[in-house]
Every structure is written in structure tokens, then in C-alpha cells.
Amino acid sequence: MTNDHPSPSAPSWRLPALAVGAALLVAATYYPGLSGGFVYDDFPFIVDNQDLHVTTLQLSDWWRAIESFPAAHQGRWLTMLTFAANHYMSGGVDPFWLKLTNLAIHLVNGLLLFLALKTLLAIFRAENPDTDDAGRDGWIAFGVASAWLLLPINLTGVLYAAQRLESFSNTFVFLGLWLYFRSRLRLAKDTGGMAGMATALVLCTGVGLLAKESAVLLPLYAACAEFALGSAHRGYRHRRAIFSLYAGLLVLPLIFGLYWLSGWIGGGSTYERSFTTAQRLMTEARVLVDYIHWCLLPMPHSLSMYHDDIAISKGLLSPPTTLLSLVVLAALLGIAIAQRNRRPLFCLGVLWFFAGHALTATVIPLELVYEHRNYFASCGLLLSVASLLTQRPPAFVTGRAAATVALVFIAFYALSTNLRAREWSHPLRLALLEVDQHPQSPSAQYELGRTLLVAIGDNADSPMIQRARDALETCMRIPDANVLCAQGLIAMAARLHQPMDPAWWQSIVARLNMRTPTESDITALQALGKCQQEGRCPDQRDELAAALLAALAHPNPNPRLIGAYADFSMWAMNDPDLTERLYRELIERKPRLVVAHANYAIVLAAHGRLDEARSELRVLKGLNILGSIDASIANVEEAISLAQARAADGDSVPSVERDRNTHSE
């Protein structure tokens, strides 16, 4: 092959100078979107999450922020800490500073990816000393990292504030791979390295898990590299030690993970979806093929915030693209493995793409499609393409031709991402574009209605009111929509002092009767309860009770749903036995749920059962880390003191106060 690539003797400043230029290009590409607003999960995770809004340096406030991720079964403490730091330093919930921080994380990740790939290529050269053109390694790594930084599909990792969860967890994945490959290079040169390899995987996986669960895939990514490069004869001398390492880091955690999944999937804490596991796996085959297309050659309007209008695969031929997608994926994987000896980097890139979706495209009942799930997987696809251009390419693909192709694609990615960033520069513009692209997406229609309501405020004469109503009513009529849209209509009517349409509540009850409530359904029910409890919505407790009972009628109800009904019974129903039973059940399901213990203790105290209330108080004190739940403990102590005073005066037992903050999540 003709070597037209920059030689090792090229000026030493050239690559660093180009790296600075690439960083400036990435910043300029994303800059228009930094002025945009919040979307979707940004609201429960950040905007409406009061525990995250830290304004002091008290450790108790920071600990509450660390533990404030809305889903009780997921920690994600380290990322929540960074969100709290953004709030503290900017003095409020400002999307610009959150997104600017995300951009900085993205740039750091690009640097770490470059370092990891450059070291990986050095390993390949060390174990294949007969190969030439080692001076190209830095340029190959630079090209892949630059393209990855500008990929349009990775935009949500920057401009979707809540998806710092994904990008920040991958910071530790990229760091772990770089450190692992550095130690692996020492092993390839027979100068040690096994301890460093193990340390890199264990420490970076452990810290990354504090950001998001995606980091658990780090050992799998490293194992893919070992498999792809394992054909090198010199590396076989270390085979037994490497196998022992992965027996501990992959096999044992896999067994534990499968055991955990067997109890979680289908249990009370799992995610309720409208598809079976088999349907999910078939649908994900089509989704993965779409991901490949969206990563490498995204067309206008192919990328979107919402893809929940995707058709579910009901069989291999329903739709027919299901079988075709399975064949395409099997062929891609088969070709990659067959090319392991001839093109190991192509093999590795394909394996990284599949490994990147090992959690999100298999049996865990997550929603079907999200672009941010390709944050790591996309670098695998780019590595595969780069290897085809540089590793035993066709004769007509010279080094200069490969560099030209790379530059064209980088320019295309930069332009496409910049256009998307401009779409994200205003929340209303984004919401309108999403509905235009996905009119049958319940999430897109709901987000448009919600965004318009924010713009309307309390202006009952706004011309946007009808457009907001139309969006929410359209959403409500979509067959697979959750009850958020009807809840949005109720909230809108309450804010603007408009009459309530009985059809909204009827739609909520009908949908909850028809299927097991989803996480979004439960969120909507909690919002309806809070709205009535705080007096912002008219008193419609009979309708809310009917909706809650319809949701609870399904087997094995979600703990959040039990908590919502327990809260409702506490402030809206005169049934102390029911309230106590619900809180006991919730505590059995979630023994460390602070608000459940606090509310249960208040109920017990209000009904004169002081010894049991004090027992719950002791549990609360045991859960009190750094004073993070001092306020809850004070509320319980006050309730017990009042109950003692009433008992001393011989007063009758009152009902539980309605105005307490008693929400389960």
C-alpha cells in the first residue's frame, strides 16, 4: 500500500495543534444549542428535583442531592452531585451552564478516546512487529475521535442536560480503557502490566457505576479488545493470566447479574411496558440496524429526540424488516469474527457496537429507542470504518484518499450536528420540529403541549392555548399513549380556570383498567394527587380514587403506585386502617424509603400508637446520613410530641393533617 499518511518525522506540534482546532470546531458546532431549554427527563431529574437545588455548603444538603435521583432502585450519585454543583455555582437551574458542562465532559471524553485508541494501536504494533506504518496510529486515533466528537447521534449526550448520566459514566469507561491499554502494552512488551490492567478495570468500573450503570460494560469492552487482538502469537504467552482476569471480572458478575435480573424482570419494581420480552428482542434488531444508519450516515430528519412511535415487532415477518434486520446483524457479526485475523480492528469495532447495546437492547424492559445509547457504541462503528480505510484497504484506496474521505465525513458530521444544535436552541422550535417528524409519538405531542403551557403561563387569553390543547388531545387519542396527556389537560384547565372535561378522567381510568400502569402513568397520578393536595387543582378526589384503584387492580403493583395511594389515603380519605396497611406494605417493599417511614410514623402518632411511632423514628435516625433527613425526623418528633400532649389532656385522636408534605418519591 502506498503510504501517503503523515510520517513519524512530521512536526511534533502538528497533531496537538490540530487537536486544539478540533476542540474549537466541536465547541463552535454545539454553541447554538447551549442557549436551549430543558426537555423530557430534565424536569423530574433536575428542574423539579428540589433536593438537587443546593444553595449552601452544609453536608446534609449535598447528601440529599447525591441521593435525589427519582428512581429509588438507581443511585447515580456521582452525576447527581455534578448537577447539584452546577446549581450551586450558577445560583439556579440554568440550562446554559448544565449544557456547557456537558460539552466540557464530551471534549474530555474525546481526548480519552483518542488516547485509548492510540495506545490500542500501539499494542497491535507491539504484538505484530512485522507491520509497518506505525506513524499513522496517532492520525487514525485522531480521525476516529474527531469524527466521534461531531457525530450527530451523540448530540443528546451534550444538549439533553439529563444525559450527562450517559456521557459522564462513559468518561470512566474511556479512562479505564486507556489505563487498561497502557498496562496491556507493557504486557505485550513483557514488562509486566497485569496488576495495572486489573486495577484500571476494577477502579474505573466502580467509580463509573456511581455515575450510571452503563459503566459496568467496561470489562466487556476490554474483553472484546483481547478477543479481537488475540490472534497475535506473542500475546498467547499471557493467555492464562488474561483468562483468569476475565473469569473474575466478567463471568462471576455475569452470573450475579443474571440472578438479579431473574428476580427483577417481571417483579414489582420492574418497568411496565406494552410489549413482551420476545417482542422487545425482535424490535431491537430493527432498532440496531437503524442505529448503524443513524451513526454513520444520518439523513435529515432521521434523528430525533423521540422514537416512541416505532412499530412493535409481533413476529419475524410482522413487519418483514424484523427478519431482514436479524439476518443483517448476524451477517455483520459473522463477517467481523471471520475478519478477526485479517482485520482485527474491524472486528473490534463491530464487537464494541454490539457490546455497547448489551444492556439496552436485550431483555431489560427499557423503552425501545434512545439515541444516547450509542454514545460508546458509535465509536466502535467509526473504528470499523477507519480500519477498512487503513488496514489492508483496496489498492485504489491510497492514504491520501482515506484522509480525504475522513475529512469529508467529519465536515458532514459537523454541519449536521450544527443544524441539530440550532434546532435545540429554543425549546418551542424543538418541540414543533419533533411533532412534525413524529406526529404519532405520544412523547412528542405531550412535550409540545407542555412547552406551550410554559410559554403561556397564566395568560388565559394567549393564542397558544388552543394549540396546546390540540397537542395534548392528539396525544390522548394515540392508542399506546400513557395518561400523562390527560393529566396535562387537567393541569392546564386548572391553571387557566377553565372547565374540566369529564372525558379526561374517563380516558385515564379506561387506560389504567386496560393495562398495567407504566412509570409515566404513575408519575401522572402522583402529579394529579399533588395538584389537588396543594389546592392548585379542583377537588376531584373521587375521580382520582377511581384512577388509583384502576391502576392498583393489576397484579403485583409497583411500589411507587402503592406510595401514591398511601399518600392519597393520608390526606384525602378518613380510613386510618387503609393508610396504615398501605404504608406497611410500602415499607416491606422498600425498607429504606425515608418518606414511607416518616409518613407511617406520623399516622401512628396521630392515632395514639406512640410506641410504634417511636420505633419508626428510630429507623429514621438509623437512615440519617450527615443530617440529610433532619427535617423528616423533626416532623415525626413534632407529631409524637403533639400526640403525647393530646393524650395528657385527654383529647380525642384527630385525623392526620392534610397539609403535610407526604409524597412517596
C-alpha positions in Angstrom: 0.0 0.0 0.0 1.2 3.5 -0.8 2.0 5.3 2.4 0.6 8.8 1.9 0.0 9.4 5.6 2.0 11.9 7.6 5.3 10.3 8.6 6.6 10.0 12.1 9.0 12.8 11.2 6.2 15.3 10.7 6.5 18.3 13.0 5.7 17.3 16.6 3.4 20.3 17.0 1.1 19.4 14.1 -1.1 16.8 15.9 -1.6 18.9 19.1 -2.4 22.0 17.0 -5.0 20.0 15.1 -6.4 18.7 18.4 -6.9 22.3 19.6 -8.5 23.1 16.3 -10.8 20.1 16.6 -11.9 21.1 20.1 -12.7 24.6 18.9 -14.7 23.2 15.9 -16.7 21.0 18.3 -17.4 23.9 20.6 -18.5 26.1 17.7 -20.7 23.3 16.4 -22.5 22.9 19.6 -22.6 26.5 20.7 -26.0 27.4 19.3 -27.7 24.7 21.3 -26.3 25.8 24.6 -28.9 28.5 24.8 -31.8 26.0 24.5 -34.1 24.9 27.3 -35.0 21.7 29.2 -36.7 18.7 27.7 -38.4 15.5 29.0 -36.4 13.9 31.8 -34.6 17.1 32.6 -37.7 18.1 34.5 -38.0 15.3 37.1 -34.3 14.8 37.3 -33.2 18.4 37.6 -35.8 21.2 37.3 -38.4 19.8 39.7 -36.0 18.0 41.9 -35.9 20.3 44.9 -33.3 18.2 46.8 -30.9 18.9 43.9 -31.1 22.7 44.3 -28.3 23.2 46.7 -27.6 26.7 47.9 -25.4 26.1 51.0 -22.2 24.2 51.9 -24.0 22.1 54.5 -23.1 18.4 54.1 -26.7 17.4 54.7 -27.9 19.4 51.7 -25.3 17.8 49.4 -26.0 14.3 50.6 -29.7 14.8 49.9 -28.7 16.0 46.4 -26.5 12.9 45.9 -29.4 10.6 46.8 -32.0 12.6 44.9 -32.3 10.5 41.7 -36.1 10.0 41.3 -35.9 6.2 40.7 -35.3 4.6 44.1 -33.6 1.5 42.6 -30.9 3.5 40.9 -28.3 5.6 42.6 -26.3 7.6 40.0 -24.9 9.5 42.9 -21.8 11.0 41.3 -23.8 12.5 38.4 -26.4 13.9 40.7 -23.5 15.5 42.7 -22.4 17.3 39.5 -25.9 18.6 38.8 -26.0 20.0 42.4 -22.6 21.6 41.8 -23.9 23.3 38.7 -26.9 24.6 40.6 -24.7 25.9 43.5 -22.2 27.6 41.3 -24.6 29.2 38.8 -27.1 30.2 41.5 -30.1 28.4 40.0 -31.4 25.9 37.4 -29.7 27.4 34.3 -29.7 25.1 31.2 -26.8 27.0 29.7 -24.3 26.1 32.4 -25.6 22.5 32.6 -25.1 22.1 28.8 -21.7 23.9 28.8 -20.6 21.4 31.5 -21.8 18.6 29.3 -19.9 19.9 26.4 -16.7 20.0 28.5 -17.3 16.4 29.5 -17.8 15.5 25.9 -14.5 17.1 24.9 -12.7 15.3 27.7 -14.2 12.0 26.5 -13.0 12.7 23.0 -9.4 13.2 24.4 -9.6 10.0 26.4 -11.0 8.1 23.3 -8.0 9.4 21.3 -5.5 8.3 24.0 -7.2 4.9 24.3 -7.2 4.2 20.6 -3.6 5.4 20.1 -2.5 3.0 22.8 -4.6 0.2 21.4 -2.9 0.6 18.0 0.5 0.6 19.8 -0.5 -2.8 21.3 -1.3 -4.1 17.8 2.1 -2.9 16.5 3.9 -4.4 19.5 2.3 -7.8 19.0 2.7 -7.7 15.2 6.2 -6.4 14.8 6.2 -7.2 11.1 3.6 -4.5 10.4 4.7 -1.1 9.1 3.4 2.5 9.1 3.3 2.7 12.9 3.5 6.5 12.5 -0.1 6.6 11.3 -1.5 5.4 14.6 -1.9 8.8 16.1 -3.6 10.1 12.9 -6.0 7.2 12.8 -6.9 7.7 16.5 -7.3 11.4 15.9 -9.6 10.9 13.0 -11.9 8.5 14.8 -12.0 10.7 17.9 -12.7 13.8 15.9 -15.5 12.2 13.9 -17.0 10.8 17.2 -17.0 14.2 18.9 -19.0 15.6 16.0 -21.4 12.7 15.3 -25.0 14.0 15.2 -26.3 11.0 17.1 -24.1 12.0 20.1 -25.8 15.4 20.4 -28.2 14.3 23.1 -25.2 13.4 25.3 -24.4 17.2 25.3 -27.6 19.2 24.8 -30.0 16.9 26.6 -28.9 18.0 30.1 -30.1 14.9 31.9 -28.0 12.7 29.6 -24.9 13.7 31.4 -25.7 10.5 33.1 -24.6 8.7 29.9 -21.7 10.9 28.9 -20.2 11.2 32.4 -20.3 7.4 33.1 -18.5 6.9 29.8 -15.8 9.3 31.0 -14.7 6.5 33.3 -15.2 3.9 30.6 -12.8 5.8 28.2 -10.4 6.4 31.1 -10.5 2.8 32.1 -9.8 1.6 28.5 -6.8 4.0 28.2 -5.3 2.9 31.5 -6.0 -0.7 30.7 -4.4 -0.5 27.3 -1.4 1.3 28.8 -0.8 -1.6 31.1 -1.6 -4.1 28.3 1.1 -2.5 26.2 3.6 -3.2 29.0 2.4 -6.8 29.0 2.9 -7.0 25.2 6.4 -5.8 25.7 7.0 -8.3 28.6 7.5 -5.6 31.2 4.5 -6.5 33.5 1.1 -4.9 33.4 -1.4 -7.5 34.8 -1.9 -5.6 38.1 -2.4 -2.4 36.2 -4.9 -4.0 33.9 -7.0 -5.3 36.8 -6.7 -2.1 38.7 -7.9 0.0 35.8 -10.9 -2.2 35.2 -12.0 -2.5 38.8 -11.5 1.1 39.8 -12.9 2.8 36.7 -15.9 0.4 36.6 -16.6 1.0 40.2 -16.4 4.8 40.0 -18.3 4.9 36.7 -21.1 2.9 38.3 -21.6 5.8 40.6 -22.4 7.9 37.5 -24.6 5.4 35.7 -24.9 1.7 35.2 -23.5 1.9 31.7 -20.0 1.7 33.1 -20.5 -1.9 34.0 -19.7 -2.7 30.4 -16.1 -1.5 30.7 -14.7 -5.1 31.3 -16.7 -6.4 28.4 -15.2 -3.7 26.1 -11.7 -4.7 27.2 -12.5 -8.4 26.7 -13.6 -7.6 23.2 -10.2 -6.0 22.5 -8.5 -9.1 23.9 -10.5 -11.3 21.6 -10.0 -9.2 18.5 -6.3 -8.8 19.0 -5.8 -12.3 20.4 -4.6 -13.8 17.1 -1.2 -12.2 17.7 1.1 -15.1 18.6 3.1 -13.2 21.2 0.0 -12.4 23.1 -0.8 -16.1 23.6 2.0 -16.4 26.2 -0.2 -14.4 28.6 -3.4 -16.1 27.7 -3.8 -17.9 31.0 -3.3 -14.8 33.1 -5.7 -12.8 30.9 -8.3 -15.6 31.1 -8.1 -15.6 34.9 -8.6 -11.9 35.0 -11.8 -12.0 33.0 -13.1 -15.0 34.8 -13.3 -12.7 37.8 -14.3 -9.5 36.1 -16.8 -11.0 33.6 -18.0 -14.5 34.4 -18.8 -14.0 38.1 -20.5 -10.6 37.7 -22.5 -12.1 34.7 -23.8 -14.9 36.9 -24.7 -12.5 39.6 -26.3 -10.1 37.1 -28.4 -12.9 35.6 -29.6 -14.0 39.0 -30.6 -10.4 39.9 -32.4 -10.0 36.5 -34.3 -13.2 37.1 -35.9 -11.7 40.2 -36.2 -8.1 38.9 -37.7 -8.6 35.5 -41.4 -9.2 35.9 -41.3 -8.2 39.6 -42.9 -5.3 41.3 -40.0 -2.9 40.7 -39.6 -3.6 37.0 -40.6 -1.3 34.2 -44.1 -2.0 32.8 -44.2 -2.0 29.0 -46.7 -2.7 26.3 -44.5 -5.4 24.7 -43.2 -8.9 25.8 -39.6 -9.8 26.1 -39.7 -11.7 22.8 -41.3 -8.7 21.0 -38.7 -6.4 22.5 -35.8 -8.6 21.2 -37.3 -8.7 17.7 -37.9 -5.0 17.7 -34.4 -4.2 18.9 -33.0 -6.0 15.9 -34.6 -3.4 13.7 -33.5 -0.6 16.1 -29.9 -1.7 15.9 -29.9 -1.6 12.1 -31.4 1.9 12.4 -28.7 2.9 14.9 -26.0 1.9 12.4 -27.6 4.0 9.7 -28.1 7.0 12.1 -24.5 6.8 13.4 -22.6 6.5 10.1 -24.9 8.3 7.6 -27.6 10.2 9.3 -30.1 11.7 6.9 -32.2 14.9 7.5 -35.0 14.2 10.0 -33.8 10.6 10.8 -32.5 11.7 14.2 -35.0 12.8 16.8 -35.5 13.2 20.5 -38.5 10.8 20.5 -38.9 7.5 18.7 -41.7 6.0 20.8 -43.9 5.7 17.7 -41.9 2.8 16.4 -43.9 -0.3 15.5 -43.5 -3.3 17.8 -42.4 -6.5 16.0 -45.1 -9.0 16.7 -43.3 -11.8 14.7 -40.4 -12.4 12.4 -42.5 -11.1 9.4 -44.5 -8.6 11.3 -43.1 -6.3 10.0 -41.0 -8.1 7.4 -38.0 -5.9 8.2 -37.7 -7.8 11.5 -36.3 -11.0 9.9 -34.2 -8.9 7.5 -32.7 -7.0 10.3 -31.8 -10.2 12.2 -30.1 -11.5 9.1 -28.1 -8.2 8.6 -26.9 -8.2 12.2 -26.0 -11.9 12.2 -24.1 -11.4 8.9 -22.3 -8.3 10.3 -21.2 -10.2 13.4 -20.2 -13.2 11.4 -18.1 -11.2 9.0 -16.4 -9.3 11.9 -15.4 -12.6 13.6 -14.3 -14.1 10.3 -12.1 -11.0 9.7 -10.5 -11.2 13.2 -7.1 -12.3 11.9 -7.0 -10.2 8.8 -8.7 -7.0 10.1 -8.7 -7.2 13.9 -9.7 -3.5 14.3 -12.7 -4.0 12.1 -13.7 -7.0 14.3 -13.2 -5.0 17.5 -15.3 -2.1 16.2 -18.2 -4.3 15.4 -17.9 -6.1 18.8 -17.8 -2.8 20.6 -21.0 -1.7 18.8 -22.9 -4.9 19.9 -21.3 -4.8 23.4 -22.5 -1.2 23.8 -26.1 -2.3 23.5 -25.7 -5.4 25.7 -27.8 -3.7 28.5 -30.2 -1.6 26.4 -31.1 -3.9 23.5 -31.7 -7.2 25.3 -34.1 -8.4 28.0 -34.2 -5.4 30.4 -37.6 -3.8 29.7 -36.4 -0.3 28.9 -38.1 1.9 26.3 -37.1 0.8 22.9 -35.2 3.6 21.2 -32.9 6.4 22.5 -30.1 7.9 20.5 -27.8 8.4 23.6 -27.5 4.7 23.9 -25.0 4.9 21.1 -22.6 7.2 22.9 -20.0 4.5 23.2 -21.3 2.1 20.6 -20.8 4.7 17.8 -17.1 4.9 18.3 -17.0 1.2 17.6 -18.7 1.7 14.2 -16.2 4.6 13.4 -13.3 2.3 14.3 -14.6 -0.3 11.9 -14.9 2.1 9.1 -11.4 3.6 9.8 -9.9 0.1 9.7 -11.4 -0.6 6.3 -9.7 2.5 5.0 -6.3 1.9 6.6 -5.9 -1.8 7.3 -5.3 -3.8 4.1 -7.6 -1.5 2.1 -8.3 -2.0 -1.7 -5.4 -0.9 -3.9 -7.3 2.2 -5.1 -7.7 3.5 -1.5 -4.4 5.4 -1.0 -3.5 7.1 2.2 -4.4 10.5 0.7 -7.8 9.1 -0.4 -8.5 7.7 3.0 -7.7 11.1 4.6 -9.9 12.9 2.1 -12.9 10.6 2.9 -12.3 11.1 6.6 -12.3 14.9 6.2 -15.5 14.8 4.1 -17.3 12.8 6.7 -16.0 15.0 9.6 -17.3 18.1 7.7 -20.6 16.4 7.1 -21.0 15.4 10.7 -20.1 18.9 11.9 -22.6 20.5 9.6 -25.4 18.0 10.6 -24.7 18.4 14.3 -24.7 22.2 14.0 -28.0 22.2 12.3 -29.4 20.0 15.0 -27.9 22.3 17.7 -29.8 25.2 16.1 -33.0 23.2 16.3 -32.2 22.7 20.0 -31.5 26.4 20.6 -35.2 27.1 21.5 -37.5 24.6 23.3 -40.6 25.6 21.3 -38.8 25.3 18.0 -37.5 21.8 19.0 -41.0 20.7 20.2 -42.6 21.8 16.9 -40.0 20.0 14.9 -40.3 16.8 16.9 -44.1 16.8 16.3 -43.6 17.5 12.7 -41.2 14.5 12.4 -43.2 12.2 14.7 -46.9 13.1 14.7 -47.8 9.7 16.2 -45.3 10.0 19.1 -47.1 10.5 22.4 -44.0 11.9 23.9 -43.5 14.5 21.2 -47.1 15.6 21.4 -47.0 15.8 25.2 -43.8 17.7 25.1 -45.2 20.2 22.6 -48.3 20.7 24.9 -46.1 21.1 28.0 -43.7 23.6 26.3 -46.6 25.7 25.1 -48.1 25.7 28.6 -44.8 27.0 29.9 -44.8 29.8 27.3 -48.5 30.6 28.1 -48.0 30.9 31.8 -51.2 32.3 33.4 -52.3 34.2 30.3 -55.8 32.9 29.8 -56.1 34.9 26.6 -53.0 33.5 24.9 -53.5 32.4 21.3 -51.3 29.4 22.0 -53.8 27.8 24.4 -55.8 26.1 21.6 -52.5 24.7 20.0 -51.5 23.3 23.4 -54.9 21.7 23.9 -54.8 20.2 20.4 -51.4 18.7 21.1 -52.5 17.1 24.3 -55.8 15.9 22.9 -54.0 14.4 19.9 -51.7 12.7 22.3 -54.6 11.3 24.4 -56.1 9.7 21.3 -52.9 7.8 20.3 -53.7 4.1 21.2 -50.5 3.4 23.1 -50.2 6.8 24.9 -49.9 6.9 28.6 -52.1 9.1 30.8 -49.7 12.0 31.0 -51.5 13.8 28.2 -54.9 13.7 30.0 -53.1 14.8 33.2 -51.7 17.7 31.2 -55.1 18.7 30.0 -56.4 18.7 33.6 -53.4 20.7 34.9 -53.9 23.2 32.0 -57.6 23.7 32.7 -56.9 24.2 36.4 -54.2 26.8 35.8 -56.3 28.7 33.4 -59.5 28.3 35.4 -61.3 26.5 32.6 -63.9 23.8 33.0 -62.9 20.2 33.3 -63.9 17.8 30.6 -65.2 14.5 32.2 -63.7 12.7 29.2 -60.2 13.3 30.5 -60.7 11.4 33.7 -62.7 8.7 31.8 -59.7 8.3 29.5 -57.3 7.9 32.4 -59.5 5.3 34.2 -60.1 3.4 30.9 -56.4 3.2 30.0 -55.4 2.1 33.6 -58.1 -0.6 33.5 -56.9 -1.8 30.2 -53.2 -2.4 31.0 -50.7 -2.4 33.8 -49.7 1.2 34.5 -46.3 2.4 33.2 -43.8 4.5 35.1 -45.2 7.6 33.2 -48.7 6.7 34.3 -47.6 6.6 37.9 -45.9 9.9 37.6 -49.1 11.4 36.2 -51.1 10.0 39.1 -48.7 11.4 41.6 -48.8 14.8 39.8 -52.7 14.8 39.9 -52.6 14.0 43.6 -50.1 16.7 44.4 -52.1 19.2 42.4 -55.2 18.5 44.4 -53.5 18.4 47.7 -51.8 21.7 47.2 -55.1 23.3 46.1 -53.9 24.1 42.5 -56.5 21.8 41.0 -60.2 21.5 41.9 -61.1 18.8 44.5 -61.8 15.7 42.3 -60.8 13.1 44.8 -63.5 10.7 43.7 -62.1 10.7 40.2 -58.5 10.4 41.5 -59.6 7.5 43.7 -61.1 5.7 40.8 -57.9 6.1 38.8 -55.7 4.9 41.6 -57.9 1.8 42.2 -57.9 1.0 38.5 -54.1 1.2 38.5 -53.8 -1.0 41.7 -56.2 -3.6 40.3 -53.4 -5.2 38.3 -51.2 -8.0 39.9 -48.1 -7.1 41.8 -48.4 -3.3 41.8 -45.4 -1.0 41.6 -44.1 0.4 44.9 -44.4 4.0 43.6 -48.1 3.3 42.9 -48.6 2.0 46.4 -46.9 5.1 47.7 -49.2 7.3 45.6 -52.3 5.6 47.0 -50.9 5.7 50.6 -50.3 9.5 50.3 -53.8 9.9 48.8 -55.4 8.0 51.7 -53.4 10.0 54.2 -54.7 13.4 53.1 -58.0 12.7 51.3 -59.6 9.6 53.0 -60.8 9.1 56.5 -59.6 5.5 56.6 -56.7 5.1 59.1 -56.6 1.3 58.7 -56.2 1.5 55.0 -53.5 4.2 55.4 -51.5 2.1 57.8 -51.8 -1.0 55.7 -50.5 0.8 52.6 -47.5 2.3 54.4 -46.7 -1.1 56.0 -46.8 -2.7 52.5 -44.7 0.0 51.0 -42.1 -0.3 53.8 -41.9 -4.1 53.3 -41.2 -3.5 49.6 -38.8 -0.5 50.1 -37.3 -0.8 53.6 -35.0 2.2 53.2 -37.6 4.6 51.8 -37.4 7.5 54.2 -40.7 9.2 53.3 -42.6 6.0 53.9 -41.2 5.5 57.4 -41.8 9.2 58.2 -45.4 9.2 57.0 -46.2 5.9 58.7 -44.8 7.3 61.9 -47.0 10.4 61.6 -50.0 8.2 61.0 -49.3 6.0 64.0 -48.7 9.1 66.2 -51.9 10.7 65.1 -53.8 7.6 66.2 -52.2 7.3 69.6 -49.8 4.4 68.8 -46.8 6.2 70.2 -44.6 3.1 70.9 -44.9 2.1 67.2 -44.3 5.7 66.1 -41.1 5.8 68.2 -40.0 2.6 66.6 -40.3 4.1 63.2 -38.5 7.2 64.4 -35.5 5.0 65.5 -35.5 3.5 62.0 -35.4 7.0 60.5 -32.5 8.0 62.7 -30.6 5.0 61.5 -31.1 6.2 57.9 -30.0 9.7 58.7 -26.6 10.3 57.0 -24.9 13.6 57.6 -28.2 15.1 58.8 -29.8 14.7 55.4 -33.2 13.8 56.7 -33.2 16.0 59.8 -36.4 17.8 58.5 -38.3 14.5 58.2 -37.2 13.4 61.7 -38.2 16.8 63.1 -41.7 16.4 61.6 -42.1 12.9 63.2 -40.8 14.2 66.6 -43.3 17.1 66.4 -46.1 14.6 65.6 -45.2 12.4 68.5 -45.0 15.4 70.9 -48.4 16.7 69.8 -49.8 13.2 70.3 -48.3 13.0 73.8 -49.8 16.4 74.7 -53.2 15.4 73.4 -53.0 12.1 75.4 -52.0 14.0 78.5 -55.0 16.4 78.0 -57.4 13.5 77.3 -58.2 14.8 73.8 -59.6 12.5 71.2 -57.4 11.3 68.4 -57.6 13.7 65.4 -57.3 12.9 61.8 -53.9 13.2 60.1 -53.1 16.7 59.0 -53.8 17.2 55.3 -51.1 19.7 54.5 -48.0 17.7 55.2 -45.5 17.0 52.5 -46.1 13.3 52.2 -45.2 12.2 48.7 -43.6 8.9 48.2 -40.9 9.8 45.7 
